[in-house]
Amino acid sequence: MAKTYEEINERIRSRKAVVYTAEEIMEVVKKKGIEKAAEEVDVVTTGTFGAMCSSGAFLNFGHATPPIRMTDILLNDVPVDGGLAAVDTYVGATSLTKDPKGGYGGAHVIEDLIAGKSVHLHASGPGTDCYVRKEIDTYISLDDINEAYLYNPRNCYQNYGIATNTSGRTIYTYMGKLLPRMKNATYSSAGQLSPLLNDPHCDTIGIGTHIFLGGGEGYVSWQGTQFKTTPEEVNGVPVGGARTLALIGDMRQMDAKYVRGLDITGYGISMAVGVGVPIPILNKDILQRCCITDEQIYAELTDYSLPSGRSCMQRYNYAELRTGSIEYEGRKIRTSSLSSYSGARKVAGELKSWVENGEFELVKPIRALPREAKLKSLTEEWM
């Protein structure tokens, strides 16, 4: 029997909603069968917690007396965007301090603000008739400024490749340190807990979807950058990077344990973000897709030592990857994850408790995400 969003929300408001995480639901379906479980279960919660470089935050500092139009802005010595209005800025997660060896960047500024710390603001501008001040030096915190919200253009990659290195030297990448001659391989997904692997065609996830973002509430604002629907699927889910989500949420609600600045050795700054998406069980088909297991989700091993044209060497499922090693052409390769499965489990569990306690309702998307999308590559034109 099909359900509606409003029927599920009414059960949430009355604290009668039946909620399981994407990990827990598998056992429920085994015991009760898909038909019975679909009737009883209202929501399945998903989660992921890993590096999401395409993230950042909009801040509004408020006007000083006399006022200034900020064109060059530093927050804890991290350059941030001065190309907005007079006292607005966007803090990109991967922005670096002027000392690139400092291991501190935009992601750490965002984490510090969420953690309640004061951040040094130094800004300058050209000075105009309406904005006469040319420089300001002060400290800010979330309590001192106006708006502060995350806006992340690309989060929650649906799936991702497995990185290895066939060359004779160690290389440093956004997939971590890759040892020579395939001595290790890294991957980055929460697998069976990951939001877009539990709703692979975005049947319930769309613009306006209410989510867990960084320990607070957030929303899906658009399809993420590099969103594509073209990769091959196995067991109904892509084997490579495909759909992504653009997300927005109020930093004042967030918890620094779910928004962490990262310094990836030899590569640079990134930000780990905890994201959880509730999936309404409107019918048995949606529930069936939520029962995907790590054994059914495959990723492709690729050689990151090649400058371009990475092709699939072999496919492995996430159950194999999580054992700590895989085999390729008779050799054993140590595996490790850049995405925290325990962190994803905490996200899904916390979101579950919010829904069960009537603190978090579902929002029906106001617009579906694209059903078809191809990814374009940048080409060079020589004059």
C-alpha positions as CSV (number, residue, x, y, z in Angstrom):
1,M,0.0,0.0,0.0
2,A,1.4,3.4,-1.1
3,K,2.0,6.2,1.4
4,T,2.2,9.9,1.0
5,Y,4.6,12.5,2.5
6,E,1.8,14.0,4.6
7,E,0.8,10.6,6.0
8,I,4.4,9.9,7.0
9,N,4.8,13.5,8.5
10,E,1.6,13.0,10.5
11,R,3.1,9.9,12.0
12,I,6.3,11.8,12.7
13,R,4.4,14.6,14.5
14,S,2.6,12.0,16.7
15,R,5.9,10.2,17.3
16,K,4.6,7.0,15.8
17,A,6.9,6.9,12.8
18,V,8.8,3.6,12.2
19,V,12.3,4.5,11.3
20,Y,15.4,2.4,10.6
21,T,18.9,3.3,9.3
22,A,19.9,1.9,5.9
23,E,22.1,-0.6,7.8
24,E,19.2,-1.8,10.0
25,I,16.6,-2.1,7.4
26,M,18.2,-5.1,5.7
27,E,17.6,-7.3,8.6
28,V,14.0,-6.1,8.9
29,V,13.3,-7.0,5.3
30,K,14.9,-10.4,5.7
31,K,12.6,-11.2,8.6
32,K,9.3,-9.6,7.4
33,G,9.6,-9.6,3.6
34,I,9.5,-6.6,1.4
35,E,5.7,-6.3,1.2
36,K,5.1,-6.3,5.0
37,A,8.1,-4.1,5.7
38,A,7.0,-1.5,3.2
39,E,3.7,-1.3,5.0
40,E,5.2,-0.9,8.4
41,V,8.3,1.3,7.8
42,D,8.0,5.0,7.2
43,V,11.5,6.3,6.9
44,V,15.0,4.9,6.2
45,T,17.9,7.2,7.2
46,T,21.2,7.3,5.3
47,G,24.5,8.9,6.0
48,T,27.9,9.8,4.8
49,F,30.9,11.5,6.3
50,G,34.0,12.2,4.2
51,A,36.0,14.7,2.3
52,M,33.9,17.1,0.2
53,C,36.2,19.6,-1.3
54,S,33.5,21.5,-3.2
55,S,32.1,23.1,0.0
56,G,32.1,26.6,1.6
57,A,30.2,29.2,3.5
58,F,28.6,32.6,2.8
59,L,29.1,35.1,5.6
60,N,27.8,38.7,6.1
61,F,29.9,40.7,8.5
62,G,27.6,43.7,8.9
63,H,28.6,47.3,8.3
64,A,31.3,49.0,10.4
65,T,31.3,52.7,11.3
66,P,32.4,54.3,9.0
67,P,31.5,51.6,6.4
68,I,33.9,49.8,4.1
69,R,33.5,47.9,0.8
70,M,35.8,44.9,1.3
71,T,37.7,43.8,-1.8
72,D,40.6,42.0,-0.1
73,I,39.6,39.8,2.9
74,L,41.6,37.5,5.2
75,L,40.1,35.3,7.8
76,N,42.8,33.8,10.1
77,D,45.2,34.7,7.2
78,V,43.1,32.8,4.7
79,P,42.2,34.8,1.6
80,V,38.4,34.7,1.0
81,D,36.3,36.1,-1.8
82,G,35.9,39.9,-1.9
83,G,34.0,39.9,-5.2
84,L,30.6,40.1,-3.6
85,A,28.7,43.0,-2.0
86,A,30.4,45.3,0.5
87,V,30.5,43.1,3.6
88,D,29.6,39.6,2.1
89,T,32.1,36.9,1.4
90,Y,32.3,33.3,0.4
91,V,34.8,31.1,2.3
92,G,35.9,28.3,0.0
93,A,36.9,25.1,1.9
94,T,40.1,24.6,-0.1
95,S,41.4,28.2,0.2
96,L,44.9,28.3,1.7
97,T,46.7,30.6,4.0
98,K,49.5,32.6,2.5
99,D,51.9,30.1,4.0
100,P,50.9,26.9,2.0
101,K,52.8,24.7,4.4
102,G,50.6,25.9,7.3
103,G,48.1,23.1,6.9
104,Y,45.2,25.6,7.6
105,G,42.6,26.8,5.1
106,G,39.0,27.8,4.5
107,A,37.7,24.6,5.9
108,H,39.4,25.2,9.2
109,V,38.0,28.8,9.3
110,I,34.5,27.3,8.9
111,E,35.1,24.6,11.5
112,D,36.5,27.2,14.0
113,L,33.4,29.4,13.5
114,I,31.0,26.5,14.1
115,A,33.0,25.5,17.2
116,G,32.4,29.0,18.6
117,K,35.9,30.3,18.2
118,S,36.9,33.9,17.3
119,V,38.4,34.4,13.9
120,H,40.7,37.3,12.9
121,L,39.3,39.4,10.2
122,H,41.5,41.8,8.2
123,A,39.9,43.5,5.2
124,S,40.7,46.4,2.9
125,G,39.1,48.2,0.1
126,P,39.6,51.1,-2.3
127,G,37.5,53.6,-0.4
128,T,34.6,55.3,-2.1
129,D,32.2,58.2,-1.4
130,C,29.7,55.8,0.1
131,Y,32.2,53.4,1.7
132,V,34.9,55.7,2.9
133,R,36.9,53.3,5.1
134,K,39.9,51.6,3.5
135,E,40.9,49.0,6.1
136,I,39.5,47.2,9.1
137,D,41.2,44.8,11.6
138,T,39.0,42.9,14.2
139,Y,37.8,39.6,15.4
140,I,34.5,37.9,14.6
141,S,32.5,34.9,15.8
142,L,29.2,33.5,14.7
143,D,27.6,35.6,17.5
144,D,29.0,38.8,16.0
145,I,27.9,38.5,12.4
146,N,24.7,38.3,10.5
147,E,24.1,35.4,8.1
148,A,26.4,32.4,8.2
149,Y,25.5,29.4,6.1
150,L,27.1,26.6,4.3
151,Y,26.6,26.4,0.6
152,N,28.3,23.3,-0.8
153,P,28.2,23.1,-4.6
154,R,29.1,19.4,-4.8
155,N,28.6,16.9,-1.9
156,C,27.5,13.3,-1.6
157,Y,29.1,11.8,-4.7
158,Q,27.0,8.8,-5.6
159,N,30.0,6.5,-6.1
160,Y,33.7,7.0,-6.6
161,G,36.7,5.2,-8.0
162,I,39.4,3.3,-6.2
163,A,42.8,4.9,-6.5
164,T,46.1,3.1,-6.8
165,N,49.6,3.9,-8.2
166,T,51.5,1.7,-10.6
167,S,54.5,4.0,-10.9
168,G,57.8,3.6,-9.1
169,R,57.3,6.7,-6.9
170,T,54.9,7.7,-4.1
171,I,52.3,10.2,-5.2
172,Y,50.1,12.5,-3.2
173,T,46.5,13.0,-4.3
174,Y,43.0,14.0,-3.1
175,M,42.6,10.3,-2.6
176,G,45.5,10.3,-0.1
177,K,49.0,9.0,-0.2
178,L,49.4,6.3,-2.9
179,L,52.5,4.1,-2.5
180,P,54.5,2.9,-5.5
181,R,53.9,-0.3,-7.4
182,M,50.3,-0.7,-6.1
183,K,51.2,-1.2,-2.5
184,N,48.0,0.4,-1.4
185,A,44.6,1.5,-2.8
186,T,42.1,4.0,-1.4
187,Y,38.4,4.5,-1.8
188,S,35.8,7.0,-0.6
189,S,32.2,6.1,0.0
190,A,29.9,5.0,2.8
191,G,28.6,2.3,0.5
192,Q,25.4,0.8,1.7
193,L,24.8,3.8,4.0
194,S,25.4,6.4,1.3
195,P,22.3,8.6,0.4
196,L,22.6,8.4,-3.3
197,L,23.2,4.7,-3.4
198,N,20.0,4.1,-1.5
199,D,18.0,6.3,-3.9
200,P,20.1,5.8,-7.0
201,H,17.8,7.6,-9.5
202,C,16.7,10.3,-7.1
203,D,13.1,9.2,-6.9
204,T,12.7,10.9,-3.5
205,I,15.7,13.2,-3.3
206,G,15.3,16.5,-5.1
207,I,15.3,20.3,-4.8
208,G,13.9,21.1,-1.3
209,T,14.6,17.8,0.3
210,H,15.1,18.3,4.1
211,I,18.5,16.8,5.3
212,F,21.0,16.5,8.1
213,L,23.9,18.8,7.2
214,G,26.9,19.1,9.5
215,G,25.0,18.3,12.7
216,G,22.1,20.7,11.8
217,E,19.2,20.9,9.4
218,G,19.8,21.7,5.7
219,Y,18.2,21.3,2.3
220,V,19.1,20.1,-1.2
221,S,19.3,23.4,-3.2
222,W,20.1,22.1,-6.7
223,Q,21.8,19.2,-8.4
224,G,25.5,19.3,-7.5
225,T,28.2,20.3,-9.9
226,Q,29.5,17.4,-12.1
227,F,26.1,15.8,-11.9
228,K,25.8,13.0,-14.5
229,T,23.5,10.1,-15.1
230,T,25.6,8.3,-17.8
231,P,27.8,5.7,-16.0
232,E,27.2,2.0,-16.3
233,E,25.1,0.5,-13.5
234,V,25.5,-2.8,-11.7
235,N,22.6,-4.0,-9.4
236,G,20.9,-0.7,-10.2
237,V,23.6,1.7,-8.9
238,P,26.5,3.4,-10.9
239,V,29.9,1.9,-10.7
240,G,31.6,5.3,-10.9
241,G,31.1,8.9,-9.9
242,A,27.6,10.1,-11.1
243,R,25.0,12.2,-9.3
244,T,25.9,14.8,-6.7
245,L,24.0,17.3,-4.5
246,A,24.3,21.0,-3.8
247,L,23.4,21.6,-0.2
248,I,22.6,24.6,2.1
249,G,22.3,24.9,5.8
250,D,22.6,27.3,8.8
251,M,26.0,27.1,10.4
252,R,24.6,28.2,13.8
253,Q,22.8,24.9,14.1
254,M,25.9,22.8,13.2
255,D,28.3,20.8,15.3
256,A,32.1,21.0,14.6
257,K,32.3,17.2,15.0
258,Y,30.4,16.9,11.7
259,V,32.3,19.7,9.9
260,R,36.1,19.2,10.0
261,G,38.9,20.9,8.3
262,L,41.4,18.5,6.6
263,D,45.0,18.8,5.5
264,I,45.6,16.0,3.0
265,T,49.4,15.5,2.9
266,G,50.9,16.6,-0.3
267,Y,47.6,17.7,-1.8
268,G,46.0,20.5,0.2
269,I,43.0,21.5,2.2
270,S,39.6,19.8,2.2
271,M,36.6,19.6,4.5
272,A,34.9,16.5,5.9
273,V,31.1,17.0,6.0
274,G,28.5,14.8,7.6
275,V,25.4,14.5,5.5
276,G,22.3,12.4,6.2
277,V,19.2,12.1,3.9
278,P,15.9,10.6,5.1
279,I,14.2,8.4,2.5
280,P,10.4,8.2,2.7
281,I,9.1,4.7,2.2
282,L,6.3,5.6,-0.1
283,N,6.1,2.1,-1.7
284,K,7.9,-1.3,-1.8
285,D,10.1,-0.3,-4.8
286,I,11.7,2.5,-2.8
287,L,12.3,0.2,0.1
288,Q,13.8,-2.5,-2.1
289,R,16.4,0.0,-3.3
290,C,17.2,0.9,0.3
291,C,18.2,-2.7,0.9
292,I,21.3,-2.5,-1.3
293,T,24.4,-4.1,0.4
294,D,28.1,-3.4,0.2
295,E,28.4,-6.8,-1.7
296,Q,26.2,-5.3,-4.4
297,I,27.9,-2.0,-4.9
298,Y,31.0,-1.9,-7.1
299,A,33.7,0.6,-7.7
300,E,36.5,0.7,-10.3
301,L,40.2,0.5,-9.6
302,T,42.1,3.1,-11.5
303,D,45.7,4.2,-11.8
304,Y,46.2,7.7,-10.4
305,S,49.9,7.9,-11.6
306,L,48.6,8.4,-15.2
307,P,48.2,12.1,-16.1
308,S,45.0,11.5,-17.9
309,G,42.8,8.8,-19.4
310,R,42.3,6.7,-16.3
311,S,40.6,3.5,-17.3
312,C,39.1,0.7,-15.2
313,M,41.6,-2.0,-14.2
314,Q,39.2,-4.1,-12.3
315,R,35.9,-3.8,-10.2
316,Y,35.6,-4.6,-6.5
317,N,32.6,-4.4,-4.3
318,Y,32.6,-2.5,-1.0
319,A,32.5,-5.6,1.1
320,E,35.8,-6.7,-0.5
321,L,37.3,-3.2,0.0
322,R,36.4,-3.1,3.7
323,T,38.2,-6.3,4.4
324,G,41.5,-4.3,4.2
325,S,42.9,-5.8,1.1
326,I,42.1,-6.8,-2.5
327,E,43.9,-8.9,-5.1
328,Y,44.9,-7.8,-8.5
329,E,46.6,-10.1,-11.0
330,G,47.9,-12.3,-8.1
331,R,49.1,-9.5,-5.9
332,K,47.6,-8.4,-2.6
333,I,46.9,-4.6,-2.3
334,R,46.2,-3.0,1.1
335,T,43.0,-0.9,1.1
336,S,41.8,2.0,3.2
337,S,38.9,4.4,3.2
338,L,38.9,8.2,3.1
339,S,35.3,8.2,4.1
340,S,34.4,7.4,7.7
341,Y,31.9,4.5,7.9
342,S,31.6,4.9,11.6
343,G,30.9,8.6,11.1
344,A,28.3,7.8,8.5
345,R,26.7,5.4,10.9
346,K,26.5,8.2,13.5
347,V,24.9,10.6,11.0
348,A,22.3,8.1,10.0
349,G,21.6,7.2,13.7
350,E,21.3,10.8,14.8
351,L,18.9,11.6,12.0
352,K,16.9,8.6,12.9
353,S,16.5,9.8,16.5
354,W,15.4,13.3,15.2
355,V,12.7,11.7,13.1
356,E,11.5,9.3,15.8
357,N,11.3,12.1,18.3
358,G,9.2,14.3,16.0
359,E,11.9,16.9,15.6
360,F,12.5,16.4,11.9
361,E,9.8,16.2,9.2
362,L,10.1,15.3,5.6
363,V,9.8,17.8,2.7
364,K,8.5,16.6,-0.7
365,P,10.9,18.0,-3.4
366,I,9.6,21.0,-5.2
367,R,11.4,19.9,-8.3
368,A,13.0,16.6,-9.4
369,L,16.7,16.4,-10.2
370,P,17.6,15.8,-13.9
371,R,16.8,12.4,-15.2
372,E,19.5,12.7,-17.9
373,A,22.7,14.7,-17.6
374,K,26.1,14.4,-19.3
375,L,29.4,15.8,-18.1
376,K,31.4,18.1,-20.3
377,S,35.2,18.3,-20.2
378,L,37.3,21.4,-20.5
379,T,39.0,21.7,-23.8
380,E,41.9,24.0,-24.8
381,E,41.9,26.2,-27.8
382,W,45.4,27.3,-29.0
383,M,45.5,30.7,-30.7
